Amino acid sequence: MQTYGDFCPLSRAAEIYATRWTPLIVRNLLFGCRTFTEIREGLPGISRSVLSQRLRMLEHNRIVDHDSNTGEYRLTEAGEGLEEVVDVLARWGERWLDLAPEHYDATTVLWNFCKHVEPGELPDGRLVFVFDVKDDRRYWLLLQRPAPEICFKPPGYDEDLVLVTTSEWLTKWHIGRLSLGDGLSAGVMQLRAPLHLERMLAGMGGRGAMEPAEASLT
């Protein structure tokens, strides 16, 4: 691995953390991803070989532990110390960097959305929320224990809620740029669901935000 050749602790840390994909790998491990497949599901653009290289690098630098028996990856104490770095960098990005069309990716948004569902919100049975993303595809979100699951094909269960929107408005709703009610009123979202599930979905919006934001249709 190339180095800056600088004694400064910032440069030494950047040699590891600032490599491409590494911050997002650490983020996914902080989200609770443990297996290679789980980590990669949250990084749809990464190749298997690059992910393997980054995980080996993190293991070499004692940021990640790999259990060869279970195949699981876990952050070490040093790795968990990066949580503050991840949080600060994410807050900086949300405050100073604008969203662009290339950032509106429904698959990534819904994967992130699942990570923000609290265990206590999961029903005893199963709920099927459909996200019909007009400029992309349909997604089926299974809200069930032990964890939510995204399906890319009909799972064969009754659909309890259907939200029709675009990648842009799905993203903006997830990060709190607009509320579900405002999206429905403006016609950028359409919803078919009983009232109690509409309220449940409304309460799940905005969780992808690092900072509270005023909702707006911009």
C-alpha positions as CSV (number, residue, x, y, z in Angstrom):
1,M,0.0,0.0,0.0
2,Q,1.4,3.4,-0.9
3,T,1.9,5.8,1.9
4,Y,2.3,9.6,2.2
5,G,5.6,9.2,4.0
6,D,4.4,11.6,6.6
7,F,4.6,11.1,10.4
8,C,1.4,13.1,10.9
9,P,-1.3,10.9,12.4
10,L,-3.9,12.3,10.0
11,S,-1.8,11.1,7.0
12,R,-1.3,7.7,8.6
13,A,-5.0,7.3,9.3
14,A,-6.0,8.6,5.8
15,E,-3.7,5.9,4.2
16,I,-6.2,3.4,5.6
17,Y,-9.6,5.0,6.0
18,A,-9.5,7.3,2.9
19,T,-9.1,4.5,0.4
20,R,-12.1,4.0,-2.0
21,W,-15.0,2.0,-0.5
22,T,-13.4,1.7,3.0
23,P,-15.6,4.3,4.7
24,L,-18.7,2.6,3.4
25,I,-17.4,-0.9,4.5
26,V,-16.9,0.5,8.0
27,R,-20.3,2.1,7.9
28,N,-21.9,-1.2,7.0
29,L,-20.1,-3.0,9.8
30,L,-21.4,-0.3,12.2
31,F,-24.9,-1.0,10.8
32,G,-24.4,-4.6,12.0
33,C,-23.4,-6.4,8.8
34,R,-21.4,-9.4,9.6
35,T,-20.9,-11.6,6.5
36,F,-19.2,-10.8,3.2
37,T,-22.6,-11.0,1.5
38,E,-24.3,-8.7,4.0
39,I,-21.5,-6.1,3.6
40,R,-21.6,-6.3,-0.2
41,E,-25.5,-6.0,-0.3
42,G,-25.0,-2.4,1.0
43,L,-22.4,-1.6,-1.7
44,P,-24.0,-2.5,-5.0
45,G,-21.2,-1.0,-7.0
46,I,-18.3,-2.9,-5.5
47,S,-16.7,-6.0,-7.0
48,R,-16.0,-9.1,-4.9
49,S,-12.3,-8.8,-5.5
50,V,-12.1,-5.2,-4.3
51,L,-14.2,-5.9,-1.2
52,S,-12.0,-8.9,-0.4
53,Q,-8.9,-6.6,-0.7
54,R,-10.4,-3.9,1.5
55,L,-11.4,-6.4,4.2
56,R,-7.9,-8.0,4.2
57,M,-6.4,-4.5,4.5
58,L,-8.7,-3.7,7.5
59,E,-7.9,-7.0,9.1
60,H,-4.1,-6.4,8.6
61,N,-4.4,-3.1,10.3
62,R,-6.3,-4.6,13.2
63,I,-9.5,-2.6,12.4
64,V,-11.5,-5.7,11.6
65,D,-11.5,-9.3,13.0
66,H,-12.4,-12.2,10.8
67,D,-13.7,-15.4,12.3
68,S,-12.6,-18.1,9.9
69,N,-15.0,-20.6,11.5
70,T,-18.2,-18.5,11.1
71,G,-17.0,-16.3,8.3
72,E,-18.1,-13.2,10.2
73,Y,-16.4,-9.9,10.3
74,R,-16.5,-7.6,13.3
75,L,-14.9,-4.3,14.1
76,T,-12.2,-4.3,16.7
77,E,-11.9,-1.6,19.4
78,A,-9.9,0.4,16.9
79,G,-12.6,-0.1,14.3
80,E,-15.4,0.9,16.6
81,G,-13.4,4.1,17.3
82,L,-14.1,5.1,13.7
83,E,-17.8,5.5,14.5
84,E,-17.3,9.1,15.4
85,V,-15.3,9.7,12.2
86,V,-18.2,8.2,10.2
87,D,-20.7,10.3,12.0
88,V,-18.8,13.6,11.6
89,L,-18.0,13.0,7.9
90,A,-21.7,12.1,7.2
91,R,-22.9,15.2,8.9
92,W,-20.5,17.3,7.0
93,G,-21.6,15.8,3.7
94,E,-25.3,16.3,4.5
95,R,-24.7,20.0,5.4
96,W,-22.4,21.0,2.6
97,L,-22.9,18.7,-0.4
98,D,-25.9,18.8,-2.7
99,L,-27.8,15.8,-3.9
100,A,-27.6,15.1,-7.6
101,P,-29.6,12.7,-9.9
102,E,-26.8,10.1,-9.7
103,H,-27.4,9.8,-5.9
104,Y,-31.1,8.8,-6.3
105,D,-30.7,5.0,-6.1
106,A,-33.8,3.2,-4.8
107,T,-31.9,-0.1,-4.0
108,T,-29.4,1.7,-1.8
109,V,-32.1,3.8,-0.1
110,L,-34.3,0.8,0.8
111,W,-31.3,-1.1,2.1
112,N,-30.4,1.8,4.3
113,F,-34.1,2.1,5.3
114,C,-34.1,-1.5,6.5
115,K,-31.1,-0.8,8.7
116,H,-33.1,2.0,10.5
117,V,-36.1,-0.2,11.4
118,E,-36.0,-0.9,15.1
119,P,-36.5,-4.5,16.3
120,G,-39.5,-3.4,18.4
121,E,-41.3,-2.1,15.3
122,L,-41.3,-5.6,13.6
123,P,-44.7,-7.3,13.8
124,D,-45.3,-10.7,15.3
125,G,-46.3,-11.9,11.9
126,R,-45.4,-10.3,8.6
127,L,-46.1,-7.1,6.7
128,V,-45.4,-6.6,3.0
129,F,-44.7,-3.1,2.0
130,V,-44.3,-2.5,-1.8
131,F,-42.3,0.4,-3.2
132,D,-43.3,0.9,-6.8
133,V,-40.4,3.2,-8.0
134,K,-41.6,4.4,-11.4
135,D,-38.2,5.2,-12.8
136,D,-36.7,2.0,-11.5
137,R,-38.6,-1.1,-10.5
138,R,-40.9,-2.6,-7.8
139,Y,-39.4,-3.7,-4.5
140,W,-41.1,-5.8,-1.8
141,L,-40.0,-5.1,1.8
142,L,-40.8,-7.9,4.2
143,L,-41.2,-6.5,7.7
144,Q,-40.7,-9.6,9.8
145,R,-38.5,-11.0,12.5
146,P,-35.6,-11.3,13.0
147,A,-34.9,-8.5,10.5
148,P,-36.5,-6.8,7.5
149,E,-35.7,-8.1,4.0
150,I,-35.8,-6.6,0.5
151,C,-37.1,-8.8,-2.3
152,F,-36.7,-8.0,-6.0
153,K,-39.4,-10.5,-7.0
154,P,-42.9,-11.0,-5.7
155,P,-42.5,-13.0,-2.5
156,G,-45.9,-14.7,-2.8
157,Y,-47.6,-13.0,0.2
158,D,-50.4,-10.5,0.3
159,E,-49.4,-6.9,-0.1
160,D,-50.3,-4.7,2.9
161,L,-49.1,-1.3,1.6
162,V,-48.1,0.1,-1.8
163,L,-46.2,3.3,-2.2
164,V,-45.8,4.7,-5.7
165,T,-43.1,7.3,-6.2
166,T,-39.7,8.0,-7.9
167,S,-36.2,7.4,-6.8
168,E,-35.8,11.1,-6.2
169,W,-38.7,11.5,-3.9
170,L,-38.0,8.2,-2.1
171,T,-34.5,9.4,-1.4
172,K,-35.7,12.8,-0.2
173,W,-38.4,11.2,2.0
174,H,-35.8,8.9,3.6
175,I,-33.5,11.7,4.5
176,G,-36.3,14.0,5.7
177,R,-36.4,16.5,2.9
178,L,-40.2,16.0,2.8
179,S,-42.8,14.2,4.9
180,L,-45.1,11.5,3.6
181,G,-48.1,13.7,4.0
182,D,-46.5,16.5,2.0
183,G,-45.5,14.0,-0.7
184,L,-49.0,12.7,-1.0
185,S,-50.5,16.2,-1.0
186,A,-48.1,17.3,-3.8
187,G,-48.8,14.2,-5.9
188,V,-45.2,13.1,-5.9
189,M,-46.3,10.0,-3.9
190,Q,-49.3,7.8,-4.1
191,L,-50.2,5.4,-1.3
192,R,-52.6,2.5,-1.0
193,A,-52.8,1.3,2.7
194,P,-55.0,1.3,5.7
195,L,-54.7,4.2,8.0
196,H,-52.7,2.5,10.7
197,L,-50.0,1.4,8.2
198,E,-49.9,4.8,6.6
199,R,-49.1,6.2,10.0
200,M,-46.5,3.5,10.6
201,L,-44.8,4.4,7.3
202,A,-45.0,8.1,8.0
203,G,-43.1,7.5,11.2
204,M,-40.3,5.7,9.3
205,G,-39.5,8.7,7.1
206,G,-36.5,10.9,7.7
207,R,-34.4,8.3,9.5
208,G,-31.6,8.5,6.9
209,A,-30.9,12.1,7.9
210,M,-27.9,12.9,10.0
211,E,-29.4,16.2,11.0
212,P,-33.1,17.2,11.4
213,A,-34.2,19.1,8.3
214,E,-37.2,21.1,7.5
215,A,-39.4,19.2,5.0
216,S,-39.7,20.9,1.6
217,L,-40.7,20.0,-2.0
218,T,-37.4,21.1,-3.5
